Amino acid sequence: MDLQYTLEQYALQLKNVPRTLVAVASVVQKMMKTLYDIHFPNAANHSPGRNPDSPDSDLLAIGWLLEYIGSDSENAGYRRLKAELKTVFRSLPERSRFNRRRRNLSGASEVLRRVLADFFPPTEVFIVDSFPIPISDFKRAKSSRSDLKWADASGTLATYGMCATKGLGTFLGFRGHLITTGIGVPVDFAIASADIDDREGIPLLCERGRYRVVLGDKGYISGPLQDELLKTENTCLLPTLRSHQKQQYPEDFRKLQVRVRRRIETTIGQLTEQFGVARVRVRTQWGLQTRMSNKFGACLLGAFLNQCLGRPLMKLRDLVLA
């Protein structure tokens, strides 16, 4: 049976019923189990020791739900879900063990997130942008003892960056690079040091997906970059042009580009306010990557449920009537 059809049938259980946290969690549990069993068959049999009481798919479901409810404190959010969803998840581990297993499942979370991204209607137009992820402002950066200031095996570390548009100025932290569909559904992301230029982040995103036309802001202006992406990835990058440039887009296209690009700014606002993508509450790069994957996975999951229920895809806040 088709995987997408199976997931849609689970989602339709929320049709015409109160979308309480328990009801949504029950559907998410079934969806995650189906996804995990298909993409990681017999994973439990490959682990040493006896199988845990709580399966990996339940921990992935809780991890995504934890980010969806937008609890600023991971500890308080986990206690809430463990108490309110005890009829759905009957044998969740204690918090520290949950966090360890959650980090170990970060790779699986990314695989399932990418699978879910393929279940949306195909589109030719995408949007790219970046957003700051500060761990400290400039004044407190030197005294910060965060382990994120030192690189791990991935080479990613918190560095100084500049963000003039959000009132941050110079900050210490990271920069998130995001690509969405033309209506704002986030399909991929990457986390880089804050001093990495936007034009250095987009090739990584483009080589991991098929993006025919990508709209960007003025930070993506680069003739050589446009030529490279068109040649290597068959991606046409169309950044917003500066007013003094000799070559300009037709007036109708320029107005359309401005209107479409606003969608990603709205999505970044949603990700910041509801999912807390601009707040770092972790100690290691591994933890940062895990939580970011869970945050974007939860956002995609909400959009997929909305698609199945016939709701606007990015109307996420009132999906769970908790």
GUVEXTOR-708699 format. One record per atom (N, C-alpha, C): residue in one letter; x, y, z. Coordinates in steps of 0.02 Angstrom, whole numbers, padded with zeros to 5 digits, always signed. Each point is the difference from the previous one (the first is absolute). Layout:
AXYZ...
***
This chain:
M+00042-00060+00000M-00042+00060+00000M+00044+00063+00000D-00021+00052-00036D+00038+00061-00006D+00010+00032+00069L+00062+00019+00015L+00017+00029+00065L-00038+00065+00012Q+00001+00044-00049Q-00035+00064+00009Q-00074-00010+00013Y-00031-00047-00036Y-00071-00013+00010Y-00013-00025+00071T+00044-00043+00025T-00007-00026+00068T+00003+00056+00051L+00049+00045-00008L+00007+00056+00046L-00060+00047-00004E-00025+00010-00059E-00059+00043-00008E-00061-00029+00035Q-00006-00066-00002Q-00056-00032+00035Q+00005+00009+00075Y+00061-00003+00027Y+00009+00014+00071Y-00020+00072+00015A+00023+00046-00042A-00014+00071+00012A-00074+00015-00003L-00036-00035-00043L-00073+00013-00007L-00039-00021+00061Q+00032-00036+00046Q-00034-00016+00063Q-00014+00063+00041L+00035+00055-00016L-00011+00063+00035L-00054+00043-00032K-00029-00026-00055K-00052+00038-00035K-00064+00000+00041N-00028+00059+00010N-00064+00009+00034N-00001-00025+00072V+00059-00001+00032V+00003-00016+00071V+00043+00053+00034P-00008+00011+00065P+00043+00048+00035P+00073-00021-00005R+00042+00045-00023R+00071-00016-00009R+00037+00013+00066T-00015-00039+00050T+00034+00006+00064T+00071-00025-00005L+00040+00016+00049L+00070-00024+00000L+00003-00076-00001V-00045-00032+00038V+00000-00073+00002V-00018-00029-00068A-00051+00030-00033A-00022-00026-00065A+00055+00009-00052V+00031+00058-00002V+00054+00012-00048V+00059-00045+00014A+00018-00008+00064A+00057-00043+00018A-00012-00072-00021S-00062-00023+00007S-00016-00069-00020S+00011-00010-00074V-00020+00049-00041V+00010-00004-00072V+00074+00005-00017V+00035+00046+00032V+00072+00008-00013V+00038-00064+00018Q-00020-00033+00054Q+00033-00063+00020Q-00006-00053-00055K-00060-00006-00028K-00011-00049-00054K+00041+00018-00062M+00001+00064-00016M+00037+00022-00060M+00074-00013+00008M+00028+00017+00058M+00071-00009+00011M+00020-00074+00001K-00043-00041+00028K+00014-00072+00001K+00002-00027-00071T-00049+00020-00041T-00002-00023-00069T+00062+00024-00039L+00018+00063+00007L+00058+00027-00034L+00064-00035+00023Y+00007-00008+00065Y+00061-00029+00028Y+00007-00073-00020D-00054-00038+00004D+00003-00071-00017D+00018-00012-00073I-00023+00045-00044I+00014-00008-00071I+00073+00019-00017H+00024+00054+00030H+00067+00025-00018H+00055-00028+00044F-00019-00029+00058F+00050-00032+00043F-00027-00068+00024P-00009-00046-00047P-00029-00065+00018P+00046-00039+00047N-00030-00031+00050N+00036-00042+00048N+00057+00037+00035A-00008+00066+00009A+00053+00039+00032A+00010-00022+00072A-00053-00019+00034A+00005-00020+00070A+00042-00064+00007N-00002-00043-00050N+00038-00063+00005N+00075+00010-00010H+00019+00059-00025H+00070+00014-00013H+00034+00034+00060S-00038+00015+00052S+00028+00034+00058S+00021-00051+00052P+00056+00014+00035P+00022-00047+00052P-00046+00002+00061G-00003-00056+00036G-00042-00002+00060G-00073-00010-00017R-00041+00000+00051R-00071-00011-00010R-00032+00063-00029N-00055-00009-00035N-00034+00057-00029N-00031+00043+00054P+00004+00067-00005P-00030+00044+00050P-00076-00005-00001D-00031+00018+00056D-00073-00002+00004D-00032+00051-00048S+00034+00056-00008S-00026+00052-00045S+00035-00004-00067P-00035-00015-00055P+00032-00007-00066P+00028+00067-00024D+00047-00005-00047D+00031+00061-00028D-00052+00046-00032S-00050-00029-00033S-00049+00042-00034S-00039+00043+00050D-00012-00026+00060D-00034+00040+00051D+00043+00059+00022L+00065-00012+00006L+00045+00055+00020L+00005+00053-00054L-00001-00021-00063L-00001+00049-00054L-00064+00040+00000A-00056-00034+00012A-00065+00035+00002A-00001+00051+00057I+00024-00020+00059I+00002+00045+00057I+00047+00059-00014G+00058-00015-00031G+00048+00053-00016G-00031+00053-00045W-00037-00021-00051W-00032+00047-00045W-00057+00037+00034L-00040-00036+00040L-00055+00032+00035L+00025+00050+00051L+00057-00016+00031L+00029+00045+00049L+00017+00067-00032E+00026-00001-00061E+00015+00062-00035E-00064+00034-00025Y-00050-00040-00017Y-00061+00029-00027Y-00037+00042+00051I-00001-00023+00063I-00037+00038+00050I+00038+00063+00021G+00063+00007-00022G+00037+00061+00009G+00019+00016+00071S+00012-00051+00041S+00020+00012+00068S+00072+00026+00002D+00010+00058+00032D+00067+00030+00002D+00047-00043+00041S-00027-00034+00051S+00040-00045+00042S-00012-00071-00023E+00054-00033-00022E-00006-00070-00022E-00021-00045+00057N+00025+00014+00060N-00017-00042+00058N-00074+00006+00017A-00025+00063+00003A-00071+00010+00016A-00044-00029-00054G+00020+00008-00064G-00040-00028-00054G-00003-00075+00002Y+00057-00033+00015Y+00000-00073+00004Y-00043-00025+00058R+00003+00034+00057R-00042-00020+00056R-00074+00007-00017R-00016+00054-00036R-00070+00010-00019R-00024-00055-00047L+00039-00015-00052L-00021-00052-00047L-00004-00069+00033K+00048-00014+00044K+00001-00065+00033K-00062-00008+00044A-00023+00054+00031A-00058-00003+00043A-00065-00001-00040E-00006+00043-00050E-00063+00005-00037E-00009-00055-00052L+00054-00031-00022L-00005-00050-00053L+00016-00070+00025K-00009-00012+00065K+00016-00066+00027K-00046-00054-00026T-00059+00018-00026T-00044-00051-00030T+00022-00018-00070V+00040+00044-00032V+00024-00013-00068V+00069-00031+00002F+00046+00031+00037F+00068-00026+00007F+00006-00027+00071R-00006-00066+00007R-00008-00030+00066R+00066-00013+00036S+00056+00002-00034S+00062-00020+00033S+00058+00045-00020L-00009+00066+00004L+00054+00046-00018L+00055-00003+00053P+00063+00005-00020P+00056-00002+00048P+00004+00065+00039E+00041+00000+00052E+00010+00063+00037E+00038+00049-00045R-00001+00063+00018R+00020+00054-00045R+00071-00006-00026S+00049-00014+00043S+00070-00002-00023S+00010-00057-00051R-00031-00057+00012R+00006-00056-00047R-00037+00017-00065F-00056+00034+00005F-00036+00023-00061F+00045+00045-00042N+00034+00048+00033N+00043+00046-00037N+00057-00036-00034R+00029-00050+00033R+00055-00038-00031R-00025-00038-00061R-00055-00034+00007R-00027-00038-00057R-00024+00047-00055R-00025+00057+00019R-00023+00048-00049R+00059+00024-00043R+00056+00015+00031R+00059+00020-00039R+00025-00057-00044N-00002-00061+00026N+00022-00057-00041N-00045-00012-00060L-00062+00025+00004L-00047-00008-00055L-00002+00060-00046S+00048+00046+00007S-00002+00061-00041S+00005-00016-00075G+00040-00051-00017G+00005-00020-00070G-00065-00027-00027A-00035-00040+00040A-00065-00027-00020A-00051+00057-00008S+00003+00048+00045S-00045+00057-00004S+00008+00037-00066E+00063+00009-00022E+00013+00034-00063E-00026-00040-00059V+00009-00066+00002V-00025-00041-00055V-00076+00006-00006L-00036-00005+00056L-00073+00004-00002L-00023+00070-00019R+00037+00051+00021R-00019+00068-00020R+00004+00009-00075R+00052-00027-00030R+00009+00006-00073R-00053-00041-00037V-00019-00058+00028V-00053-00040-00031V-00065+00039+00001L-00015+00032+00056L-00063+00037+00007L-00001+00060-00048A+00057+00030-00013A+00003+00058-00045A-00020-00018-00071D+00006-00064-00018D-00018-00022-00068D-00075-00010-00010F-00039+00006+00054F-00071-00014-00004F-00042+00063-00014F+00033+00054-00019F-00036+00061-00017F-00003+00008-00075P-00050+00036-00026P-00006+00008-00073P+00064+00027-00031P+00020-00026-00056P+00062+00024-00033P-00007+00074-00020T+00055+00036+00003T+00001+00070-00018T+00065+00016-00035E-00002+00051-00042E+00059+00020-00037E+00038+00057+00035V-00034+00037+00043V+00028+00060+00030V+00013-00011+00074F+00060+00017+00022F+00020-00005+00070F+00029+00067+00023I+00006+00008+00065I+00026+00062+00029I+00056-00018+00049V+00052+00039+00001V+00056-00012+00045V+00013+00063+00042D+00018-00011+00062D+00017+00056+00045D+00038-00028+00059S+00027+00044+00042S+00036-00021+00059S-00028+00037+00061F+00016-00025+00059F-00023+00031+00062F+00053-00010+00054P+00007+00046+00046P+00051-00006+00052P-00021-00048+00056I+00049-00034+00029I-00012-00043+00058I+00051+00020+00052P-00013+00053+00038P+00050+00024+00048P+00002-00042+00063I+00060-00009+00028I+00006-00030+00066I+00020+00053+00052S+00021+00059-00026S+00019+00054+00045S+00004+00064-00041D-00015+00058+00032D+00012+00063-00034D+00074+00018+00004F+00019+00054-00033F+00071+00017-00005F+00031+00015+00068K-00038+00031+00045K+00027+00020+00065K+00019-00060+00043R-00039-00053-00005R+00010-00059+00043R+00038-00056-00035A+00019+00010-00062A+00031-00054-00039A+00065-00024+00030K+00043+00047+00022K+00066-00020+00024K-00004-00040+00065S-00049+00016+00042S-00006-00035+00064S-00041-00065-00005S-00031-00012-00058S-00041-00060-00009S+00044-00063+00004R-00023-00050+00038R+00036-00062+00007R-00032-00057-00041S-00041+00017-00046S-00035-00050-00041S+00049-00043-00038D-00013-00066+00001D+00041-00047-00039D-00008+00011-00075L-00052+00037-00019L-00013+00012-00071L+00053+00047-00031K+00041+00030+00042K+00052+00044-00026K+00059-00039-00029W+00001-00066+00012W+00054-00041-00027W-00028-00050-00049A+00036-00012-00053A-00024-00044-00053A-00001-00072+00023D-00048-00038-00026D-00001-00072+00012D+00024-00034-00064A-00016-00064-00006A+00023-00038-00059A-00027+00028-00065S-00058+00034+00002S-00030+00028-00061S+00035+00064-00021G+00039+00030+00045G+00034+00063-00017G-00042+00061+00011T-00062-00008+00021T-00045+00057+00012T+00010+00027+00070L+00009+00065+00006L+00007+00031+00065L-00032+00068-00001A-00018+00025+00060A-00029+00066+00005A+00053+00053-00015T-00017+00047-00043T+00046+00055-00018T-00039+00065+00001Y+00036+00055-00009Y-00032+00065-00003Y-00034+00010-00067G-00061+00027+00002G-00036+00015-00061G-00035+00066+00008M-00029+00024-00055M-00033+00065+00000M-00071-00009-00027C-00048+00030+00035C-00069-00001-00024C-00030+00068+00014A-00008+00039-00053A-00025+00068+00007A-00076+00004-00002T-00032-00052-00029T-00072+00004-00012T-00042-00017+00061K+00027-00036+00049K-00040-00022+00057K+00022+00033+00065G+00038+00054-00006G+00020+00038+00059G+00052-00035+00043L+00035-00049-00027L+00050-00036+00039L+00068+00034-00003G+00016+00029-00057G+00068+00026-00010G+00049-00058-00003T+00057+00007+00032T+00050-00053+00002T-00019-00050+00055F+00003-00064-00016F-00018-00052+00049F+00047-00060-00007L-00001-00042+00050L+00039-00062-00001L-00049-00057-00009G+00011-00042-00049G-00045-00056-00010G+00006-00031-00069F-00058-00018-00027F-00003-00035-00064F-00047+00036-00047R-00003-00025-00061R-00047+00026-00049R-00035-00059-00033G-00067+00003+00001G-00038-00052-00033G-00015+00018-00072H+00007-00047-00045H-00015+00010-00071H-00060-00043-00017L-00051+00032-00027L-00065-00032-00009L-00023+00006-00072I-00030-00055-00025I-00032+00003-00066I-00071-00026+00007T-00047+00037-00029T-00071-00017+00005T-00031-00004-00070T-00060-00028-00002T-00038+00002-00062T-00026+00071-00011G-00032+00011-00056G-00027+00067-00014G-00054+00023+00047I-00030-00048+00037I-00052+00020+00049I+00026-00004+00071G+00066-00011+00008G+00030+00006+00065G+00011-00063+00039V-00011-00059-00028V+00012-00063+00036V+00075-00014+00001P+00031-00005+00059P+00073-00011+00003P+00019-00071-00021V+00040-00006-00052V+00017-00066-00026V+00071-00021+00018D+00044+00048+00016D+00068-00019+00020D+00032+00058+00037F+00050-00016+00040F+00035+00051+00039F+00072-00023+00011A+00041+00047+00020A+00069-00015+00019A+00021+00050+00054I+00042-00022+00046I+00026+00042+00053I+00074+00011-00012A+00021+00063-00001A+00071+00017-00012A+00022+00051+00051S+00065+00010+00005S+00026+00053+00043S-00027+00067-00023A-00004+00048+00047A-00032+00064-00016A+00038+00041-00051D+00065-00012-00008D+00039+00040-00047D-00001-00029-00071I-00038-00053-00010I-00006-00030-00067I-00049+00042-00042D+00021+00021-00058D-00042+00041-00043D-00058-00041-00029D-00056+00035-00012D-00059-00034-00028D+00017-00036-00065R+00044+00030-00039R+00018-00030-00065R+00041-00063+00006E+00028-00012+00059E+00037-00062+00012E-00047-00056+00023G-00058+00019+00026G-00046-00051+00026G-00046-00030-00052I-00017+00040-00051I-00050-00024-00049I+00024-00059-00043P+00065-00005-00018P+00020-00059-00040P-00014-00066+00036L+00010-00002+00066L-00013-00061+00037L-00074-00019-00004L-00044+00049+00008L-00072-00014-00004L-00019-00024-00070C+00028+00031-00050C-00020-00016-00069C+00025-00069-00021E+00057-00022+00026E+00025-00065-00020E-00037-00057+00035R-00039+00016+00053R-00039-00051+00035R-00071-00006-00025G-00021+00043-00046G-00069-00003-00025G-00003+00022-00072R-00060-00002-00028R-00011+00022-00069R-00042+00064+00002Y+00033+00056-00013Y-00032+00064+00004Y+00011+00037-00066R-00053+00003-00041R+00006+00029-00066R+00012+00076+00003V-00042+00035+00038V+00006+00073+00005V+00001+00017+00075V+00051+00038+00021V+00007+00020+00070V+00003+00076+00004L-00044+00029+00039L-00001+00073+00010L+00038+00017+00064G+00043+00050-00003G+00038+00021+00059G-00001+00076+00007D+00026+00024+00056D+00004+00072+00009D+00066+00026-00028K+00017+00062+00016K+00060+00031-00029K+00065-00033+00024G-00004-00036+00056G+00060-00033+00025G+00024-00057-00044Y-00040-00020-00050Y+00019-00056-00044Y+00023+00024-00069I+00010+00066-00007I+00022+00026-00065I+00072-00023-00013S+00008-00037-00053S+00067-00023-00020S-00006-00034-00068G+00028+00032-00051G-00002-00029-00067G+00034-00068-00003P+00060-00008+00027P+00033-00065-00002P-00040-00054+00036L-00031+00017+00057L-00040-00049+00036L-00060-00021-00041Q-00034+00047-00033Q-00057-00017-00041Q+00021-00047-00057D+00056+00015-00031D+00024-00042-00055D+00018-00070+00025E+00032-00004+00059E+00020-00064+00028E-00061-00044+00016L-00051+00030+00033L-00059-00038+00018L-00038-00024-00062L-00003+00042-00051L-00035-00019-00061L+00037-00057-00035K+00066+00001+00003K+00040-00050-00034K+00001-00066+00037T+00010+00003+00066T+00010-00061+00039T-00065-00031+00027E-00049+00043+00018E-00061-00026+00031E-00063+00014-00040N+00008+00032-00059N-00058+00019-00041N-00049+00043+00040T+00028+00044+00042T-00041+00044+00042T+00009+00072-00023C-00056+00033-00013C+00002+00069-00021C-00011+00044+00061L+00053+00033+00024L-00003+00043+00059L-00017+00071-00024L-00055+00028+00028L-00022+00068-00018L-00002+00043+00062P+00056+00034+00016P+00000+00043+00059P-00034+00067-00014T-00022+00034+00052T-00026+00067-00007T+00057+00046-00020L-00011+00040-00052L+00054+00042-00027L+00001+00068+00034R+00059+00029+00004R+00006+00067+00027R-00024+00051-00052S-00024+00056+00024S-00031+00049-00046S+00051+00030-00049H+00064+00002+00019H+00050+00031-00044H+00029-00048-00051Q-00020-00064+00002Q+00027-00047-00049Q-00029+00016-00070K+00043-00009-00050K-00021+00018-00068K-00055-00047-00025Q+00009-00064+00010Q-00051-00048-00024Q-00051-00010+00055Q-00064+00007-00017Q-00054-00007+00048Q-00052-00049-00027Y-00037-00031+00046Y-00054-00044-00021Y-00058+00042-00027P-00043-00030-00042P-00060+00036-00021P-00041+00021+00061E-00036+00054-00005E-00037+00028+00056E-00050-00050+00029D-00036-00037-00042D-00049-00048+00025D+00033-00055+00040F+00057-00025-00025F+00036-00052+00037F+00027+00026+00065R+00025+00062+00001R+00028+00028+00061R-00052+00004+00055K-00060+00022-00017K-00054+00004+00049K-00020-00069+00024L-00003-00049-00045L-00017-00068+00019L+00053-00029+00045Q+00064+00012-00015Q+00054-00026+00040Q-00002+00027+00071V-00013+00065+00007V-00005+00030+00067V-00057-00031+00039R-00056-00011-00033R-00059-00028+00035R+00013-00073+00021V+00031-00039-00043V+00013-00070+00017V+00053-00006+00054R+00051+00042-00003R+00054-00004+00049R-00023+00014+00071R-00054+00039+00007R-00025+00015+00067R-00023-00063+00036R-00016-00052-00037R-00026-00061+00030R+00052-00033+00044I+00064+00001-00020I+00052-00032+00041I+00012+00041+00063E-00009+00065-00003E+00008+00041+00060E-00054-00017+00050T-00061-00013-00025T-00054-00021+00045T+00015-00068+00030T+00027-00045-00040T+00017-00067+00025T+00055+00004+00053I+00051+00041-00012I+00053+00008+00050I-00029+00030+00064G-00048+00045-00006G-00034+00027+00059G-00037-00054+00039Q-00034-00044-00036Q-00035-00056+00033Q+00049-00047+00034L+00054-00016-00035L+00050-00046+00028L+00033+00031+00062T+00008+00065+00000T+00031+00033+00057T-00047+00004+00059E-00062+00019-00012E-00048+00011+00055E-00027-00066+00028Q-00021-00045-00044Q-00031-00062+00025Q+00050-00055+00014F+00051-00007-00043F+00046-00056+00007F+00068+00020+00030G+00010+00064+00010G+00060+00023+00035G+00065-00015-00036V+00003+00006-00067V+00061-00017-00036V+00056+00049+00013A-00016+00059+00026A+00052+00050+00014A+00024-00002+00072R-00025-00049+00039R+00020-00006+00070R+00043-00063+00007V+00059+00007+00027V+00045-00057+00010V-00004-00021+00073R-00026-00060+00012R-00005-00027+00068R+00036-00067+00003V+00058-00003-00030V+00040-00062-00003V+00072+00016+00019R+00039-00053+00013R+00069+00008+00020R+00049-00023-00054T-00022-00040-00047T+00046-00027-00050T-00030+00009-00070Q+00044-00003-00051Q-00023+00004-00069Q-00046-00058-00017W+00014-00058+00030W-00042-00059-00012W-00071+00014+00025G-00004+00028+00059G-00066+00018+00028G-00034+00053-00042L+00038+00049-00026L-00029+00052-00042L-00029-00030-00063Q+00038-00044-00033Q-00024-00030-00062Q-00062-00043+00013T-00001-00035+00057T-00057-00042+00016T-00063+00041+00010R+00005+00053+00039R-00058+00040+00014R-00024+00037-00062M+00046+00024-00041M-00021+00034-00062M-00035-00048-00047S+00026-00061-00005S-00033-00050-00042S-00070-00014+00026N-00008-00005+00066N-00066-00012+00030N-00046+00059-00012K+00026+00061+00005K-00041+00060-00010K-00027+00003-00072F+00045-00010-00048F-00022+00003-00069F-00044-00060-00018G+00014-00058+00030G-00043-00058-00011G-00070+00012+00028A-00004+00032+00059A-00065+00015+00029A-00039+00049-00043C+00035+00050-00027C-00032+00048-00045C-00028-00034-00062L+00041-00043-00030L-00023-00037-00059L-00058-00046+00016L+00002-00032+00058L-00054-00044+00020L-00065+00038+00007G+00003+00060+00030G-00060+00041+00006G-00028+00019-00068A+00046+00018-00047A-00022+00019-00068A-00032-00060-00035F+00028-00060+00010F-00027-00060-00032F-00069-00016+00028L-00009+00005+00066L-00066-00011+00030L-00051+00050-00028N+00021+00063-00006N-00045+00050-00028N-00019-00017-00072Q+00049-00024-00039Q-00014-00019-00069Q-00052-00056-00003C+00006-00048+00044C-00048-00056+00001C-00069+00023+00023L-00002+00050+00044L-00064+00023+00028L-00031+00056-00040G+00033+00020-00056G-00028+00053-00042G+00006+00069+00030R+00049+00010+00044R+00012+00065+00031R+00058+00035-00035P+00007+00066+00008P+00060+00034-00026P+00063-00033+00029L+00048-00014-00042L+00057-00041+00020L+00038+00028+00060M+00011+00065+00001M+00041+00030+00052M-00041+00031+00056K-00062-00020+00007K-00041+00021+00057K+00012-00050+00056L+00054+00011+00037L+00026-00052+00045L-00020+00010+00073R-00010+00062+00021R-00007+00013+00071R-00063-00033+00030D-00056+00001-00038D-00062-00027+00027D-00015-00071-00025L+00052-00034-00026L-00012-00069-00022L-00014-00045+00060V+00037+00010+00053V-00011-00037+00062V-00041+00044+00047L-00060-00021+00015L-00044+00040+00044L+00012-00020+00072A+00061+00015+00025A+00018-00019+00068A-00015+00056+00048
***
